Amino acid sequence: MAITIVGNGGELIYFEKMDDTQTGSIEVSMAKARTAALFKRPTKAFSDAVAGGASALLSMPGVIAISGGAPLMSHGKMIGALGVSGGTSAQDAAIADTGLRVKLD
């Protein structure tokens, strides 16, 4: 697994990966985090929209339509985003959701 945390402008704050993580997951986790930060919504929202026929979203700069990216909130305000890659979409989303439950305050 590769895990990226970005600030609310999409800038890299933290990155960590497990040993033997596939190299492609590094960039994908970063793209998921940036998408969630820049558009202030989980990347699953884009995935669901594309599955529903909104394929034009795939041509938007900065959008990756794969589950595993989520905004990080504190006191009702978005402070950044988390991106996870390395497993299936469901596994990436589950790990991102777990990361969101970590108390930041």
N, CA, C and O of each residue as an XYZ file, in Angstrom:
420
protein
N       0.835     -1.184      0.000
C       0.000      0.000      0.000
C       0.876      1.241      0.000
O       1.957      1.264      0.588
N       0.383      2.270     -0.672
C       1.010      3.583     -0.674
C      -0.025      4.567     -0.145
O      -1.181      4.546     -0.567
N       0.389      5.423      0.777
C      -0.521      6.378      1.406
C       0.077      7.774      1.298
O       1.233      8.002      1.656
N      -0.729      8.699      0.798
C      -0.306     10.084      0.623
C      -1.255     11.001      1.381
O      -2.468     10.796      1.379
N      -0.693     12.007      2.025
C      -1.490     13.066      2.640
C      -1.039     14.373      2.004
O       0.154     14.662      1.920
N      -2.024     15.162      1.556
C      -1.745     16.468      0.967
C      -2.488     17.548      1.747
O      -3.456     17.267      2.453
N      -2.018     18.788      1.607
C      -2.713     19.921      2.187
C      -3.937     20.263      1.356
O      -4.184     19.631      0.329
N      -4.707     21.257      1.786
C      -5.956     21.574      1.080
C      -5.729     22.143     -0.323
O      -6.683     22.248     -1.095
N      -4.514     22.508     -0.669
C      -4.189     22.945     -2.026
C      -3.575     21.841     -2.868
O      -3.171     22.085     -4.005
N      -3.498     20.633     -2.331
C      -2.953     19.496     -3.058
C      -1.456     19.301     -2.900
O      -0.877     18.417     -3.531
N      -0.811     20.131     -2.051
C       0.641     20.015     -1.867
C       0.979     18.841     -0.938
O       0.277     18.592      0.042
N       2.049     18.134     -1.255
C       2.457     16.958     -0.491
C       2.828     17.331      0.939
O       3.636     18.231      1.172
N       2.225     16.624      1.893
C       2.522     16.794      3.313
C       3.266     15.560      3.836
O       4.243     15.676      4.576
N       2.784     14.371      3.436
C       3.354     13.128      3.963
C       3.130     12.007      2.960
O       2.096     11.950      2.294
N       4.113     11.114      2.862
C       3.981      9.941      2.015
C       4.639      8.759      2.703
O       5.699      8.894      3.314
N       4.005      7.598      2.602
C       4.551      6.362      3.166
C       4.109      5.207      2.274
O       2.995      5.204      1.750
N       4.992      4.232      2.109
C       4.604      3.021      1.378
C       5.172      1.800      2.065
O       6.205      1.860      2.731
N       4.481      0.702      1.891
C       4.941     -0.566      2.435
C       6.021     -1.130      1.515
O       6.071     -0.803      0.329
N       6.874     -1.971      2.066
C       7.869     -2.663      1.248
C       7.153     -3.452      0.156
O       6.062     -3.980      0.375
N       7.760     -3.527     -0.995
C       7.259     -4.289     -2.138
C       5.956     -3.752     -2.733
O       5.276     -4.464     -3.472
N       5.606     -2.514     -2.420
C       4.435     -1.894     -3.048
C       4.747     -1.670     -4.520
O       5.843     -1.231     -4.868
N       3.786     -1.971     -5.380
C       4.022     -1.751     -6.806
C       4.295     -0.272     -7.060
O       3.643      0.595     -6.478
N       5.243      0.007     -7.915
C       5.694      1.372     -8.168
C       4.563      2.280     -8.647
O       4.518      3.450     -8.267
N       3.666      1.775     -9.459
C       2.564      2.583     -9.971
C       1.649      3.126     -8.897
O       1.014      4.163     -9.088
N       1.571      2.438     -7.763
C       0.694      2.874     -6.674
C       1.166      4.168     -6.029
O       0.374      4.873     -5.404
N       2.438      4.485     -6.172
C       2.957      5.732     -5.587
C       2.256      6.926     -6.225
O       1.670      7.750     -5.523
N       2.312      7.024     -7.541
C       1.679      8.143     -8.253
C       0.163      8.112     -8.121
O      -0.474      9.160     -8.022
N      -0.416      6.919     -8.118
C      -1.875      6.822     -8.018
C      -2.351      7.331     -6.657
O      -3.353      8.042     -6.584
N      -1.649      6.977     -5.584
C      -2.067      7.467     -4.255
C      -1.958      8.987     -4.193
O      -2.806      9.647     -3.593
N      -0.923      9.540     -4.806
C      -0.761     10.997     -4.833
C      -1.874     11.649     -5.645
O      -2.410     12.681     -5.241
N      -2.226     11.061     -6.779
C      -3.289     11.611     -7.624
C      -4.641     11.552     -6.911
O      -5.441     12.482     -7.017
N      -4.893     10.474     -6.195
C      -6.151     10.360     -5.445
C      -6.233     11.434     -4.370
O      -7.276     12.067     -4.204
N      -5.153     11.643     -3.646
C      -5.146     12.663     -2.592
C      -5.352     14.051     -3.190
O      -6.141     14.840     -2.671
N      -4.652     14.350     -4.270
C      -4.785     15.670     -4.899
C      -6.202     15.905     -5.414
O      -6.755     16.991     -5.235
N      -6.793     14.896     -6.052
C      -8.160     15.028     -6.555
C      -9.125     15.319     -5.410
O      -9.956     16.221     -5.513
N      -9.018     14.561     -4.324
C      -9.909     14.771     -3.179
C      -9.740     16.162     -2.589
O     -10.719     16.774     -2.160
N      -8.514     16.670     -2.559
C      -8.266     18.004     -2.010
C      -8.780     19.096     -2.948
O      -9.476     20.013     -2.513
N      -8.443     19.000     -4.211
C      -8.778     20.065     -5.154
C     -10.277     20.173     -5.431
O     -10.789     21.260     -5.703
N     -10.973     19.043     -5.362
C     -12.405     19.046     -5.658
C     -13.276     18.863     -4.407
O     -14.503     18.827     -4.499
N     -12.632     18.747     -3.239
C     -13.318     18.682     -1.943
C     -14.378     17.592     -1.875
O     -15.476     17.793     -1.356
N     -14.015     16.429     -2.417
C     -14.924     15.282     -2.345
C     -14.130     13.999     -2.516
O     -13.025     14.020     -3.057
N     -14.680     12.891     -2.061
C     -13.996     11.605     -2.241
C     -13.874     11.257     -3.723
O     -14.744     11.596     -4.525
N     -12.805     10.589     -4.070
C     -12.622     10.181     -5.463
C     -13.691      9.189     -5.891
O     -13.953      9.048     -7.085
N     -14.310      8.503     -4.946
C     -15.408      7.584     -5.272
C     -16.565      8.324     -5.930
O     -17.283      7.739     -6.740
N     -16.760      9.601     -5.597
C     -17.825     10.389     -6.231
C     -17.590     10.477     -7.736
O     -18.539     10.412     -8.518
N     -16.333     10.625     -8.144
C     -16.015     10.665     -9.572
C     -16.167      9.281    -10.193
O     -16.665      9.146    -11.310
N     -15.740      8.262     -9.467
C     -15.872      6.890     -9.951
C     -17.338      6.546    -10.194
O     -17.689      5.983    -11.230
N     -18.191      6.891     -9.227
C     -19.626      6.627     -9.356
C     -20.228      7.407    -10.522
O     -21.055      6.875    -11.263
N     -19.817      8.665    -10.689
C     -20.343      9.488    -11.782
C     -19.949      8.921    -13.141
O     -20.762      8.890    -14.064
N     -18.708      8.477    -13.263
C     -18.256      7.883    -14.524
C     -19.014      6.581    -14.794
O     -19.411      6.315    -15.928
N     -19.211      5.775    -13.754
C     -19.976      4.530    -13.908
C     -21.413      4.828    -14.342
O     -22.041      4.012    -15.018
N     -21.930      5.991    -13.955
C     -23.276      6.396    -14.345
C     -23.352      7.058    -15.712
O     -24.425      7.485    -16.139
N     -22.215      7.144    -16.402
C     -22.223      7.660    -17.757
C     -21.561      9.011    -17.956
O     -21.489      9.498    -19.084
N     -21.077      9.628    -16.886
C     -20.448     10.952    -17.005
C     -18.976     10.819    -17.370
O     -18.100     11.254    -16.621
N     -18.710     10.218    -18.519
C     -17.328      9.942    -18.923
C     -16.529     11.212    -19.199
O     -15.299     11.167    -19.207
N     -17.196     12.339    -19.426
C     -16.486     13.600    -19.672
C     -15.621     13.988    -18.474
O     -14.643     14.717    -18.637
N     -15.958     13.518    -17.282
C     -15.157     13.810    -16.088
C     -13.718     13.321    -16.246
O     -12.795     13.893    -15.666
N     -13.534     12.273    -17.027
C     -12.202     11.706    -17.206
C     -11.258     12.649    -17.936
O     -10.041     12.472    -17.880
N     -11.801     13.646    -18.618
C     -10.944     14.595    -19.324
C     -10.667     15.852    -18.508
O      -9.958     16.743    -18.977
N     -11.210     15.941    -17.301
C     -10.963     17.105    -16.443
C      -9.565     17.015    -15.847
O      -9.192     15.980    -15.294
N      -8.783     18.098    -15.954
C      -7.441     18.084    -15.349
C      -7.515     17.856    -13.846
O      -8.335     18.461    -13.154
N      -6.659     16.988    -13.355
C      -6.573     16.751    -11.919
C      -7.570     15.771    -11.355
O      -7.642     15.609    -10.137
N      -8.352     15.103    -12.206
C      -9.352     14.154    -11.719
C      -8.883     12.732    -11.949
O      -8.487     12.364    -13.055
N      -8.932     11.939    -10.893
C      -8.750     10.497    -11.007
C     -10.006      9.867    -10.425
O     -10.357     10.116     -9.271
N     -10.673      9.057    -11.219
C     -11.975      8.502    -10.852
C     -11.840      7.075    -10.347
O     -12.389      6.138    -10.928
N     -11.094      6.925     -9.246
C     -10.878      5.617     -8.633
C     -11.022      5.785     -7.122
O     -10.473      6.732     -6.559
N     -11.732      4.904     -6.468
C     -11.914      4.986     -5.017
C     -10.578      4.952     -4.292
O      -9.618      4.338     -4.757
N     -10.535      5.627     -3.137
C      -9.332      5.603     -2.311
C      -8.795      6.978     -1.966
O      -7.776      7.088     -1.284
N      -9.463      8.032     -2.425
C      -9.078      9.392     -2.064
C     -10.201     10.026     -1.270
O     -11.372      9.852     -1.606
N      -9.860     10.766     -0.211
C     -10.891     11.361      0.637
C     -10.387     12.642      1.286
O      -9.225     12.726      1.685
N     -11.272     13.652      1.393
C     -10.900     14.884      2.082
C     -10.712     14.645      3.577
O     -11.415     13.828      4.173
N      -9.767     15.354      4.179
C      -9.556     15.313      5.629
C     -10.197     16.557      6.233
O      -9.912     17.678      5.813
N     -11.055     16.353      7.211
C     -11.800     17.449      7.822
C     -11.387     17.622      9.285
O     -11.052     16.657      9.973
N     -11.419     18.871      9.738
C     -11.181     19.181     11.144
C     -12.091     20.348     11.518
O     -12.028     21.410     10.899
N     -12.923     20.153     12.516
C     -13.863     21.189     12.956
C     -14.718     21.696     11.802
O     -14.988     22.893     11.701
N     -15.145     20.776     10.929
C     -15.998     21.126      9.809
C     -15.303     21.802      8.641
O     -15.964     22.253      7.705
N     -13.995     21.879      8.682
C     -13.226     22.548      7.624
C     -12.276     21.541      6.970
O     -11.655     20.728      7.655
N     -12.169     21.602      5.646
C     -11.240     20.707      4.961
C      -9.817     21.211      5.169
O      -9.504     22.368      4.888
N      -8.969     20.325      5.663
C      -7.576     20.692      5.932
C      -6.594     19.988      5.008
O      -5.399     20.281      5.028
N      -7.088     19.074      4.210
C      -6.223     18.318      3.319
C      -6.965     17.110      2.789
O      -8.195     17.064      2.803
N      -6.207     16.137      2.322
C      -6.825     14.931      1.783
C      -5.856     13.763      1.892
O      -4.648     13.939      2.050
N      -6.417     12.584      1.804
C      -5.709     11.320      1.939
C      -5.911     10.528      0.656
O      -7.017     10.500      0.117
N      -4.861      9.887      0.162
C      -4.966      9.006     -0.996
C      -4.295      7.678     -0.704
O      -3.186      7.638     -0.172
N      -4.971      6.589     -1.055
C      -4.469      5.239     -0.789
C      -4.506      4.436     -2.081
O      -5.498      4.480     -2.809
N      -3.431      3.700     -2.372
C      -3.388      2.838     -3.541
C      -2.516      1.623     -3.245
O      -1.583      1.686     -2.444
N      -2.836      0.534     -3.899
C      -2.027     -0.674     -3.748
C      -2.869     -1.937     -3.660
O      -2.361     -3.043     -3.845
N      -4.149     -1.771     -3.379
C      -5.053     -2.917     -3.309
C      -6.139     -2.767     -4.357
O      -5.976     -2.046     -5.342
N      -7.233     -3.447     -4.136
C      -8.398     -3.247     -4.997
C      -9.015     -1.888     -4.652
O      -8.660     -1.291     -3.635
N      -9.914     -1.406     -5.471
C     -10.587     -0.139     -5.163
C     -11.288     -0.214     -3.809
O     -11.243      0.741     -3.033
N     -11.929     -1.334     -3.525
C     -12.628     -1.501     -2.246
C     -11.645     -1.483     -1.072
O     -11.926     -0.883     -0.034
N     -10.499     -2.136     -1.237
C      -9.493     -2.137     -0.165
C      -8.916     -0.741      0.042
O      -8.754     -0.295      1.178
N      -8.607     -0.053     -1.053
C      -8.068      1.303     -0.950
C      -9.063      2.211     -0.231
O      -8.678      2.983      0.648
N     -10.345      2.120     -0.603
C     -11.379      2.943      0.022
C     -11.522      2.615      1.501
O     -11.681      3.521      2.319
N     -11.468      1.338      1.857
C     -11.596      0.939      3.259
C     -10.451      1.490      4.098
O     -10.665      1.935      5.225
N      -9.242      1.463      3.557
C      -8.090      1.994      4.294
C      -8.194      3.516      4.403
O      -7.889      4.080      5.454
N      -8.614      4.177      3.347
C      -8.808      5.630      3.406
C      -9.868      5.979      4.442
O      -9.689      6.917      5.219
N     -10.966      5.237      4.462
C     -12.024      5.482      5.447
C     -11.514      5.289      6.865
O     -11.881      6.044      7.766
N     -10.675      4.288      7.070
C     -10.074      4.071      8.386
C      -9.192      5.253      8.763
O      -9.209      5.706      9.908
N      -8.421      5.753      7.799
C      -7.579      6.917      8.056
C      -8.371      8.149      8.424
O      -7.905      8.978      9.205
N      -9.567      8.279      7.870
C     -10.414      9.432      8.185
C     -10.936      9.401      9.615
O     -11.271     10.438     10.188
N     -11.001      8.214     10.178
C     -11.517      8.087     11.556
C     -10.463      8.365     12.618
O     -10.780      8.413     13.807
N      -9.212      8.547     12.202
C      -8.159      8.866     13.151
C      -8.390     10.280     13.671
O      -8.569     11.207     12.882
N      -8.387     10.450     14.959
C      -8.657     11.759     15.551
C      -7.465     12.684     15.333
O      -6.353     12.391     15.773
N      -7.706     13.818     14.641
C      -6.652     14.773     14.327
C      -6.560     15.900     15.348
O      -5.541     16.586     15.418
N      -7.583     16.095     16.118
C      -7.618     17.235     17.043
C      -7.184     16.866     18.450
O      -7.164     17.723     19.334
